[in-house]
Amino acid sequence: MKRLVLVFFFVASWLFVAWSGTTTGIAADPVELTQNPSHICYSDCIDKYGTDSKAACARQCGLIGGTSGATKDCSKIYKTCIKGCGKDKNCKKQCRTANQSCV
């Protein structure tokens, strides 16, 4: 009876090793997920500016989908806002904050 159990474990372990690919010399390569340039841009932007600017990074990298209704020209609105501020730093800060939420 002990011999039968030993043979069974030997065969089971041999099958496990054979099926795992170690005896063939072919190791399973890790799966590498590819990212398109927009997602790489988004990841780099988040690393650079932090998680508070996710919306701005998504806009900058082109990951925002189509919106319903008329689309805004956010850069034109921002430039107009900045021109109206003159040298007022608080005004410029408000323009930047408003530009981050512009979609």
Secondary structure, 3 states (H helix, E strand, C coil): CHHHHHHHHHHHHHHHHHHHCCCCCCCCCCCCCCCCHHHHHHHHHHHHHCHHHHHHHHHHCCCCCCCCCCCCCHHHHHHHHHHHHCCCHHHHHHHHHHHHCCC
